[in-house]
């Protein structure tokens, strides 16, 4: 530490200058920052005056942080902020530096205390200070003062930000890759599988297959209450039972209808009187034989042919053949004509053509062709149970004069319609099926499992 008035070196704990008596608290030592590697020089007022008056300025920079206002004044009087002399005469520079060393610059006690607070703790020996005791200028200032420094600082900042940019880019690439992979999985794997599953869902159900079992019921039939009183004959009446490959409510309904109709006639015949006295003098019609045969089945419908022989104990009984079709979807009875795909008018025209074609090869024994055709076409669409002349006490629901066979749509006549009782009845093809070799007017021969002798007696097997 040196006296700013006379330049005398003072001890660290001195309070007054030992040469001129100036108080130490008013001394503000100048802080000299030399270039790197150069030893620090003590500030001498006389030397400072000579250096200020020199034509060229030394590379060392003199910094007086405690007197920023005085430095600004020096700048206004001709010294540049960087420490280099301006265009004003060197004398002005010397005068300005001398002004800083005058006593009037330390008249403010607060300024002196602030300057003394910035004094380094380490003292200088023999007019020189250790480099560590002299504050050095920050080598990497926070704010660059030149263009090159700004560029370098920007480069440093850019390098520090490169990892973050790379991480963001990698994250975006990973997200894009994941999204694309998910899209490919959706379009190539999940979507086709879902479509295949939907196709299987809407796919038509497995086709049901059907088989037919012939079942029978035991019946006790009176032979003749007048000619053979008390005599009865054991018979079997047959009916079909349909089996489906899968459970079907419609098939169950059809089977129940066929069995119930057959059972009703069996019970009535079993209870019929077998002697004239038991009949009380009245005419009692009973069914002496009945057989239901399945004639056609596909995926939509099933058709049966119902043949029965009824008698009132006269010269002979009456044979009746009817048909009935059922829906395999609902189990309800339907008209065989509509099930075959014909309208009522088409059916009447087909019957007239078929009867005419048959009578052309086998004329009636007592009736003209026109009379036969007229009578049959007038009643062919009537329900046999509603007054067509057929004695049917317990027909199937929806019975008809038509039934469907493998050959096509068949019309069954009644006794006396084609001629005498001896001429008999006929079952005539009125509309062939697709691919059938039969033709309109051909007869179809479907017999019951057990026939009759014609006398009302059941023939033995």
Buried (B, 14 or more C-beta within 10 A) or exposed (E): BBBBBEBBBBEEEBEBBEEEEBBBBBBBBBBBBBEEEEEBBBBBBEEBBEBBBEEEBEEBBBBBEBBEEBBEBBBEBBBEEEBEBEEEEBEBBBBBBEBBBEEEBBEEEEBBEBBBEEBBEEBBEEEEBEEEEBEEEEEEEEEBEEEEEEEEBEEEEEEEEEEEEEEEEEEEEEEEEEEEEEEEEEEEEEEEEEEEEEEEEEEEEEEBEBEEEEBBBEBBBBBBBEEBBEEBBEBBBBBBBBEBEEEBEBBEBBBEBBBEBBEEBBEBBBEBBBBBEEBEEEEBBBBBBBBBBBBBBEEEBBBBBBBBBBBEBEEEBBBBBBBBBBBBEEBBBBBBBBBBEBEEEBBBBBBBBBBBBBBEEEBBEEBEBEEBBEBBBEBBBBBBBEEBBBBBEBBBEBBBBBBBBEBBBBBBBBBBBBBEEEBEBBBBBBBBBEEBEBEBBBBBEBEBEBBBEEEBBBEEE
